[in-house]
């Protein structure tokens, strides 16, 4: 379980960094290199999520989706 939590924590950092990079690129007219870093970060986010056990991930995604929609 602690490995799953660690993977989710690392994935969260990658997700936030990737989304923030795109925000900086679009809103502050940063270099396209910033957008590229955002892409790399979001790919790392997706890869990191594949390291989480399926049963654990299902419950976590349901909770995440519920909070996101609310």
C-alpha positions as CSV (number, residue, x, y, z in Angstrom):
1,X,0.0,0.0,0.0
2,X,2.8,2.5,0.8
3,X,4.2,1.9,-2.7
4,X,0.9,2.8,-4.2
5,X,0.7,6.0,-2.1
6,X,4.2,6.9,-3.1
7,X,3.4,6.3,-6.8
8,X,0.3,8.5,-6.5
9,X,2.3,11.3,-4.7
10,X,5.0,11.3,-7.5
11,X,2.3,11.2,-10.2
12,X,0.6,14.2,-8.6
13,X,3.8,16.2,-8.7
14,X,4.2,15.3,-12.4
15,X,0.6,16.2,-13.1
16,X,0.8,19.6,-11.4
17,X,4.1,20.4,-13.0
18,X,2.9,19.5,-16.5
19,X,-0.3,21.5,-16.2
20,X,1.5,24.5,-14.7
21,X,4.1,24.4,-17.5
22,X,1.3,24.7,-20.1
23,X,-0.3,27.5,-18.1
24,X,3.0,29.4,-18.1
25,X,3.5,28.8,-21.8
26,X,0.0,30.0,-22.8
27,X,-0.7,32.7,-20.2
28,X,2.8,34.2,-19.8
29,X,3.9,33.5,-23.4
30,X,6.9,31.4,-22.3
31,X,9.2,29.6,-24.6
32,X,7.9,26.5,-26.4
33,X,10.5,24.6,-24.5
34,X,8.3,25.1,-21.4
35,X,5.5,23.4,-23.2
36,X,7.8,20.6,-24.1
37,X,8.7,20.2,-20.5
38,X,5.0,20.1,-19.7
39,X,4.6,17.2,-22.2
40,X,7.5,15.3,-20.7
41,X,6.0,15.8,-17.2
42,X,2.5,14.6,-18.3
43,X,4.0,11.6,-19.9
44,X,5.9,10.8,-16.7
45,X,2.6,11.3,-14.9
46,X,0.9,8.6,-17.0
47,X,3.8,6.2,-16.8
48,X,4.0,6.6,-13.0
49,X,0.3,5.8,-12.7
50,X,0.9,2.5,-14.4
51,X,2.9,1.4,-11.4
52,X,-0.1,1.5,-9.1
53,X,-2.0,-1.8,-8.4
54,X,-5.3,-2.0,-10.3
55,X,-7.5,-2.5,-7.3
56,X,-6.0,0.4,-5.4
57,X,-6.2,2.6,-8.5
58,X,-9.9,2.0,-9.1
59,X,-10.9,3.3,-5.8
60,X,-8.5,6.2,-5.9
61,X,-9.7,7.3,-9.4
62,X,-13.3,7.2,-8.3
63,X,-12.5,9.5,-5.3
64,X,-10.4,11.7,-7.5
65,X,-13.1,12.0,-10.2
66,X,-15.7,12.7,-7.6
67,X,-13.7,15.5,-6.1
68,X,-12.8,16.9,-9.5
69,X,-16.4,17.0,-10.7
70,X,-17.6,18.5,-7.4
